[in-house]
């Protein structure tokens, strides 16, 4: 019932990480996406939030290609899980259990710093469309390397493209983006918990938060945000 992308992008001040996710269930932002200064992880399908919480914590010490398989090996219901992510050292990993409902699958574009996964999708084109849209968004960024602030609209574009490519075959009712960058802002953790058009509403929330963030001085930001 879910599709998501986990991404890594280099910025002038260091790597930024993000997750974009949409599903036909309420409050996906409270369950699926996890980000830190060391990586990004999404846990979904028959979701186990411990995989996300523990997975992102482990990235402080080991790579995603060791952390996530190790957690799945100790999960008796791993055949029902989807788990994927990227890390700060160039690693990328994705897993789809055999018990996930069709269409289900994942993709890894290690060199590009992108993974994607989905279940109960209309088709597999959803994941390619989402990944391609995120990567294509780098061309529209204001400089190269990509500035961290551009990750959020690129994730929103990825979610829109995934939906247009097929998306959740039952539709969508919640969506979220989460970003961890060298400089965190007011619009790096946004979610729509239940809405008839959650992706459009999430973009509206982003635009409102981005506009409001202009009122914060750099000194205030340093006191408010991680």
GUMARMAR-43972 format. One record per residue (C-alpha): residue number from 1; residue in one letter; x, y, z. Coordinates in nm, 3 decimals, padded with zeros to 5 digits. Each point is the difference from the previous one (the first is absolute). Layout:
N
+-----+----+---------+---------+---------+
:   i : aa :       u :       v :       w :
+-----+----+---------+---------+---------+
: NUM :  A :       X :       Y :       Z :
...
+-----+----+---------+---------+---------+
***
This chain:
226
+-----+----+---------+---------+---------+
:   i : aa :       u :       v :       w :
+-----+----+---------+---------+---------+
:   1 :  X :  00.000 :  00.000 :  00.000 :
:   2 :  X :  00.305 :  00.223 : -00.001 :
:   3 :  X :  00.278 :  00.134 : -00.217 :
:   4 :  X :  00.304 :  00.196 :  00.111 :
:   5 :  X :  00.343 :  00.126 : -00.100 :
:   6 :  X :  00.310 :  00.039 :  00.216 :
:   7 :  X :  00.265 :  00.238 : -00.132 :
:   8 :  X :  00.345 :  00.140 :  00.061 :
:   9 :  X :  00.123 :  00.325 : -00.159 :
:  10 :  X :  00.331 :  00.177 :  00.041 :
:  11 :  X : -00.010 :  00.364 :  00.105 :
:  12 :  X :  00.283 :  00.251 :  00.045 :
:  13 :  X : -00.016 : -00.063 :  00.376 :
:  14 :  X : -00.031 : -00.378 : -00.006 :
:  15 :  X : -00.254 : -00.269 : -00.087 :
:  16 :  X : -00.375 :  00.048 :  00.034 :
:  17 :  X : -00.246 : -00.288 :  00.035 :
:  18 :  X : -00.372 : -00.026 : -00.062 :
:  19 :  X : -00.302 : -00.226 : -00.018 :
:  20 :  X : -00.321 :  00.060 : -00.193 :
:  21 :  X : -00.293 : -00.236 :  00.056 :
:  22 :  X : -00.369 : -00.032 : -00.090 :
:  23 :  X : -00.263 : -00.261 :  00.083 :
:  24 :  X : -00.369 : -00.080 :  00.030 :
:  25 :  X : -00.003 : -00.003 :  00.380 :
:  26 :  X :  00.005 :  00.280 :  00.257 :
:  27 :  X :  00.313 :  00.153 :  00.151 :
:  28 :  X :  00.274 : -00.164 : -00.204 :
:  29 :  X :  00.238 :  00.272 :  00.116 :
:  30 :  X : -00.019 : -00.136 :  00.355 :
:  31 :  X :  00.102 : -00.351 : -00.108 :
:  32 :  X :  00.214 : -00.027 : -00.312 :
:  33 :  X :  00.269 :  00.269 : -00.044 :
:  34 :  X :  00.318 :  00.032 :  00.206 :
:  35 :  X :  00.290 :  00.237 : -00.067 :
:  36 :  X :  00.322 :  00.100 :  00.173 :
:  37 :  X :  00.329 :  00.163 : -00.092 :
:  38 :  X :  00.122 : -00.350 : -00.091 :
:  39 :  X : -00.278 : -00.122 : -00.226 :
:  40 :  X : -00.366 : -00.058 : -00.087 :
:  41 :  X : -00.222 : -00.305 :  00.055 :
:  42 :  X : -00.360 : -00.090 : -00.078 :
:  43 :  X : -00.189 : -00.291 :  00.157 :
:  44 :  X : -00.331 : -00.106 : -00.156 :
:  45 :  X : -00.240 : -00.273 : -00.119 :
:  46 :  X : -00.097 : -00.177 :  00.327 :
:  47 :  X :  00.189 :  00.277 :  00.173 :
:  48 :  X :  00.235 : -00.056 :  00.292 :
:  49 :  X :  00.105 :  00.338 :  00.137 :
:  50 :  X :  00.283 : -00.161 :  00.198 :
:  51 :  X :  00.172 : -00.079 : -00.329 :
:  52 :  X : -00.001 :  00.368 : -00.086 :
:  53 :  X :  00.100 :  00.128 :  00.342 :
:  54 :  X :  00.273 : -00.254 :  00.055 :
:  55 :  X :  00.114 :  00.012 : -00.360 :
:  56 :  X :  00.059 :  00.374 : -00.003 :
:  57 :  X :  00.178 : -00.018 :  00.338 :
:  58 :  X :  00.236 : -00.272 : -00.122 :
:  59 :  X :  00.117 :  00.219 : -00.286 :
:  60 :  X :  00.205 :  00.196 :  00.252 :
:  61 :  X :  00.230 : -00.302 :  00.023 :
:  62 :  X : -00.046 : -00.227 : -00.304 :
:  63 :  X : -00.115 :  00.024 : -00.361 :
:  64 :  X : -00.354 : -00.048 : -00.121 :
:  65 :  X :  00.096 : -00.318 : -00.187 :
:  66 :  X :  00.092 : -00.160 :  00.332 :
:  67 :  X : -00.248 :  00.170 :  00.232 :
:  68 :  X : -00.327 : -00.075 : -00.177 :
:  69 :  X :  00.066 : -00.364 : -00.099 :
:  70 :  X :  00.109 : -00.066 :  00.358 :
:  71 :  X : -00.328 :  00.133 :  00.136 :
:  72 :  X : -00.205 : -00.198 : -00.251 :
:  73 :  X :  00.184 : -00.319 :  00.093 :
:  74 :  X : -00.135 :  00.037 :  00.355 :
:  75 :  X : -00.356 :  00.082 : -00.107 :
:  76 :  X : -00.223 : -00.309 : -00.003 :
:  77 :  X : -00.243 :  00.177 : -00.235 :
:  78 :  X :  00.257 :  00.132 : -00.246 :
:  79 :  X : -00.189 : -00.155 : -00.291 :
:  80 :  X : -00.271 :  00.264 :  00.059 :
:  81 :  X :  00.240 :  00.296 :  00.010 :
:  82 :  X :  00.144 :  00.252 : -00.238 :
:  83 :  X :  00.309 :  00.183 :  00.117 :
:  84 :  X :  00.240 :  00.218 : -00.194 :
:  85 :  X :  00.244 :  00.285 :  00.041 :
:  86 :  X :  00.324 :  00.180 : -00.080 :
:  87 :  X :  00.296 :  00.105 :  00.214 :
:  88 :  X :  00.275 :  00.260 :  00.017 :
:  89 :  X :  00.268 : -00.233 : -00.135 :
:  90 :  X : -00.163 : -00.071 : -00.335 :
:  91 :  X : -00.188 : -00.310 :  00.110 :
:  92 :  X : -00.353 : -00.089 : -00.110 :
:  93 :  X : -00.230 : -00.291 :  00.083 :
:  94 :  X : -00.356 : -00.109 : -00.075 :
:  95 :  X : -00.202 : -00.305 :  00.106 :
:  96 :  X : -00.348 : -00.124 : -00.088 :
:  97 :  X : -00.132 : -00.305 :  00.182 :
:  98 :  X : -00.168 : -00.279 : -00.193 :
:  99 :  X : -00.321 :  00.057 :  00.195 :
: 100 :  X : -00.047 :  00.362 : -00.113 :
: 101 :  X : -00.314 :  00.048 : -00.205 :
: 102 :  X :  00.031 :  00.053 : -00.375 :
: 103 :  X :  00.111 :  00.200 : -00.173 :
: 104 :  X :  00.298 :  00.026 :  00.230 :
: 105 :  X :  00.367 :  00.058 : -00.061 :
: 106 :  X :  00.296 :  00.232 :  00.040 :
: 107 :  X :  00.289 :  00.158 : -00.183 :
: 108 :  X :  00.351 :  00.112 :  00.092 :
: 109 :  X :  00.199 :  00.262 : -00.188 :
: 110 :  X :  00.308 : -00.007 :  00.218 :
: 111 :  X :  00.217 :  00.241 : -00.197 :
: 112 :  X : -00.282 :  00.256 : -00.007 :
: 113 :  X : -00.077 : -00.038 :  00.371 :
: 114 :  X : -00.363 : -00.104 : -00.052 :
: 115 :  X : -00.210 : -00.297 :  00.109 :
: 116 :  X : -00.374 : -00.054 : -00.044 :
: 117 :  X : -00.252 : -00.260 :  00.107 :
: 118 :  X : -00.373 : -00.055 : -00.022 :
: 119 :  X : -00.277 : -00.249 :  00.062 :
: 120 :  X : -00.361 : -00.030 : -00.111 :
: 121 :  X :  00.093 :  00.219 : -00.296 :
: 122 :  X : -00.174 :  00.024 : -00.334 :
: 123 :  X :  00.328 : -00.097 : -00.172 :
: 124 :  X :  00.377 :  00.007 :  00.028 :
: 125 :  X :  00.029 :  00.319 : -00.203 :
: 126 :  X : -00.084 :  00.193 :  00.316 :
: 127 :  X :  00.348 : -00.049 :  00.145 :
: 128 :  X :  00.193 :  00.084 : -00.316 :
: 129 :  X : -00.214 :  00.310 : -00.051 :
: 130 :  X :  00.062 :  00.120 :  00.355 :
: 131 :  X :  00.376 : -00.062 : -00.013 :
: 132 :  X :  00.035 :  00.161 : -00.342 :
: 133 :  X : -00.193 :  00.309 :  00.108 :
: 134 :  X :  00.219 :  00.047 :  00.305 :
: 135 :  X :  00.320 : -00.031 : -00.200 :
: 136 :  X : -00.129 :  00.222 : -00.279 :
: 137 :  X : -00.069 :  00.266 :  00.261 :
: 138 :  X :  00.373 :  00.050 :  00.054 :
: 139 :  X :  00.016 :  00.173 : -00.337 :
: 140 :  X : -00.243 :  00.266 :  00.123 :
: 141 :  X :  00.185 :  00.064 :  00.327 :
: 142 :  X :  00.158 :  00.341 :  00.044 :
: 143 :  X :  00.358 : -00.130 :  00.010 :
: 144 :  X :  00.210 : -00.312 : -00.015 :
: 145 :  X :  00.048 : -00.175 :  00.242 :
: 146 :  X : -00.368 :  00.009 :  00.083 :
: 147 :  X : -00.091 :  00.238 :  00.284 :
: 148 :  X : -00.169 : -00.178 :  00.289 :
: 149 :  X : -00.310 :  00.220 : -00.018 :
: 150 :  X : -00.081 : -00.143 : -00.342 :
: 151 :  X : -00.047 : -00.355 :  00.134 :
: 152 :  X : -00.358 :  00.063 :  00.115 :
: 153 :  X : -00.146 :  00.116 : -00.333 :
: 154 :  X :  00.193 : -00.277 : -00.176 :
: 155 :  X : -00.156 : -00.256 :  00.234 :
: 156 :  X : -00.343 :  00.151 : -00.063 :
: 157 :  X :  00.060 : -00.029 : -00.374 :
: 158 :  X :  00.104 : -00.363 :  00.049 :
: 159 :  X : -00.322 : -00.078 :  00.185 :
: 160 :  X : -00.209 :  00.169 : -00.268 :
: 161 :  X :  00.179 : -00.198 : -00.270 :
: 162 :  X : -00.047 : -00.326 :  00.189 :
: 163 :  X : -00.371 :  00.069 :  00.034 :
: 164 :  X : -00.029 :  00.086 : -00.368 :
: 165 :  X :  00.193 : -00.316 : -00.088 :
: 166 :  X : -00.258 : -00.213 :  00.178 :
: 167 :  X :  00.048 :  00.048 :  00.372 :
: 168 :  X : -00.197 : -00.185 :  00.265 :
: 169 :  X : -00.269 : -00.189 : -00.189 :
: 170 :  X : -00.255 :  00.100 :  00.265 :
: 171 :  X :  00.087 :  00.370 : -00.009 :
: 172 :  X :  00.175 :  00.215 :  00.260 :
: 173 :  X : -00.114 :  00.155 :  00.327 :
: 174 :  X :  00.324 :  00.105 :  00.175 :
: 175 :  X :  00.348 :  00.110 : -00.099 :
: 176 :  X :  00.318 :  00.134 :  00.156 :
: 177 :  X :  00.348 :  00.131 : -00.068 :
: 178 :  X :  00.287 : -00.005 :  00.248 :
: 179 :  X :  00.343 :  00.152 : -00.062 :
: 180 :  X :  00.316 :  00.023 :  00.207 :
: 181 :  X :  00.254 :  00.245 : -00.140 :
: 182 :  X :  00.301 :  00.190 :  00.135 :
: 183 :  X : -00.239 :  00.289 :  00.059 :
: 184 :  X : -00.351 : -00.109 :  00.099 :
: 185 :  X : -00.293 :  00.232 : -00.065 :
: 186 :  X : -00.368 :  00.032 :  00.085 :
: 187 :  X : -00.106 : -00.202 : -00.303 :
: 188 :  X :  00.221 : -00.307 :  00.039 :
: 189 :  X : -00.258 : -00.210 :  00.188 :
: 190 :  X : -00.345 :  00.028 : -00.155 :
: 191 :  X : -00.297 : -00.232 : -00.013 :
: 192 :  X : -00.365 : -00.022 : -00.094 :
: 193 :  X : -00.167 : -00.259 :  00.220 :
: 194 :  X : -00.334 : -00.036 : -00.183 :
: 195 :  X : -00.126 :  00.183 : -00.306 :
: 196 :  X : -00.184 : -00.063 : -00.324 :
: 197 :  X :  00.303 :  00.121 : -00.197 :
: 198 :  X :  00.294 : -00.031 :  00.240 :
: 199 :  X :  00.271 :  00.073 : -00.254 :
: 200 :  X : -00.154 :  00.330 : -00.106 :
: 201 :  X : -00.059 :  00.088 :  00.365 :
: 202 :  X :  00.358 : -00.092 :  00.092 :
: 203 :  X :  00.130 :  00.234 : -00.269 :
: 204 :  X : -00.225 :  00.277 :  00.132 :
: 205 :  X :  00.133 : -00.056 :  00.352 :
: 206 :  X :  00.357 :  00.009 : -00.130 :
: 207 :  X : -00.060 :  00.327 : -00.184 :
: 208 :  X : -00.151 :  00.155 :  00.313 :
: 209 :  X :  00.283 : -00.124 :  00.224 :
: 210 :  X :  00.267 :  00.108 : -00.248 :
: 211 :  X : -00.147 :  00.349 : -00.017 :
: 212 :  X : -00.023 :  00.024 :  00.379 :
: 213 :  X :  00.359 : -00.117 :  00.042 :
: 214 :  X :  00.119 :  00.318 : -00.166 :
: 215 :  X : -00.095 :  00.183 :  00.319 :
: 216 :  X :  00.262 : -00.190 :  00.203 :
: 217 :  X :  00.347 :  00.151 :  00.032 :
: 218 :  X :  00.298 : -00.234 : -00.014 :
: 219 :  X :  00.048 :  00.056 :  00.374 :
: 220 :  X : -00.358 : -00.106 :  00.072 :
: 221 :  X :  00.032 : -00.304 : -00.225 :
: 222 :  X :  00.310 : -00.113 :  00.188 :
: 223 :  X : -00.197 :  00.008 :  00.326 :
: 224 :  X : -00.313 : -00.170 : -00.135 :
: 225 :  X :  00.114 : -00.268 : -00.241 :
: 226 :  X :  00.234 : -00.296 :  00.025 :
+-----+----+---------+---------+---------+
***
